[in-house]
Each structure stands twice: as C-alpha cells, then as structure tokens.
Amino acid sequence: MTLYIELLLQAFLSAVLFYSCFCRMVNTDDTTIREVRLVIWFQGVCAAIVFFAPYLPIVEPHASWPPLTTPLWAWLMLLSGSAGLKISTARYWALGVPRPFIKPEHRPRRRRNDVAPASMF
C-alpha cells in the first residue's frame, strides 16, 4: 500500500513541478536570460521524466529498471535541474534579497508614489 502512496505522491509533485515550469516558460520571451529559460525548460523535462519513469517498464519490457520504480539517473537529472536553477539565478541574490521577493511593507521607499503598507485594521 505504501508503494502506491509513494507513486501517487511522486506523480503529484512531479506534475506540480512540471506545471510550475510550464507557467514560467509561458511568461518568458527573448528578453529573459537564456540560461534561466534553458534551466526552467530542463527542469520541466526532468519533471515529466520522473512522472512517467515508473510506468515505462510496463509498456516497454526492455527498460533497464523494474516496473513501478524510478531509476537513479532520473532523480539525478531532476536534482541537477534544481541546482542549475539556483546557480543561474544566484547573481540576482548576490547583493541581498531581490526587490520582488521583499514584502511590500519592508521595501525601502524612494518615491512619494510607492505603495504604503496596508493597514492592519
């Protein structure tokens, strides 16, 4: 029973990761840094591979891993995609947290038109 729960969890999380990568790729264009686009694409492909890998030996009996398991190389690809994304975006974190990731009430104000923090009451 736990095998099926693990497979369901693996399928769900890899689908969420794939959808996240898909949504990011839809919003990118030629103005997006090439390495960032490439890493997001690679991570989406890895998520799709991890989603389908346990079931491929059922369809293709010549697969080199047992059915309902995921080979180590698929996990290594997914980890390398995650590491690549962190490395490719590290330059934006070199001087601290990038402005879009700072809570609006903690952003430094430079202009009068900056949004004031929302009132608690």
N, C-alpha and C positions, 0 to 999 in steps of 0.2 A: 504494500500500500504506500509506503513512503517513497518508493521509486516513482510512482505515478504523481505524487505531490511534488517531488523534485522536478520531474519533467514538466509539469504544469507551471511551476514557478519559473523554470528556465525559459519556457516558451513565452510566458507573460512578460518577464523582464527583458528578454531579447526583442520582443515586439515593441515594448515601450521605448527601448533604446533606438530601434530602427525608426520608429515614428518620430522621435525627437530629432534624429539626424535628417530625416526627410523634411521636417518642418524648417530646420535650419538651412538646408540646401535650397528650398523653395525661396527663401529670403535672400540668398546670396546672388551676386552677379559679378560682372567683370571688375567691379570696384572692390570686391572682397579680396583679401590677400590670398594668393594662390595656394600657399601651404596650408592655410586654415581650411579652405574649400576641399583640398585633397584629403586632409586628415578626417574631416567630417564625412566625406564620401567613403573613405576606407573603413571608418568605424561603422557606418551603416551597412556596408557589405559584410563585415565581420559579424554584426548582429544577425543578419539574415542567415549566414552560415551556421552560427550557433543555434538558431531557431530550427533549421532543417536537419542538422547533422545527426541527431539521434534516430531519425526515421529513414535516412538514406540507405542503410544496410537492409532494411525491409524491402525496399523497392529494387535496390541493386545488390544482389548477393555477393558480388566480388569486392565490395568495400572492405577496407583493411581493418575495420574496427567492429566490435559486436553491436547488434541492434540495441536501441534504447540507451546508448552511451554516447558521449561526445569525446572525440579524440583530443589529445593534449594540444596538438598544433592549432586547433580551432580556438581553444582558450588562450593560447599564446598570441594568436592574431588579434583577438579582442583586447587583450591587455596591452599589446603594442599600439593599437589604435587609441586606447585611452591615454597611454603615456605620450604618444605623439601629439594628441590634442593639448595636453598640459604643456608640453615643450613648445609647441608652435604659438601658444598664447601667453607664454611666460613673459615676453618682453613688455606686455601691457601691465603686468603686475610688478615690474622692476622698481617703480617709484611709489609703490603703495597700491591700495585698492583702487581700481578704475572708477571713475565718477558714476557710470551707470549702476554699479553694484553698491553704492553708498546709499543708505536710507535717506530719503529727501530731507528729513528734519536734521540730519547731520552734515549735509553738504555745505561747504563754505559758500557764503553769499558774496557775490561780486557786484551784482547789479540790483537796482531797485525792483526790477520786474521778476526776480527769482521767486519761485513759489514759496510762500510761507508755510511752515509746518501746520498740519491740520490740528484743530483744537480737539482736546480730549473730551470736551463737553458740548 
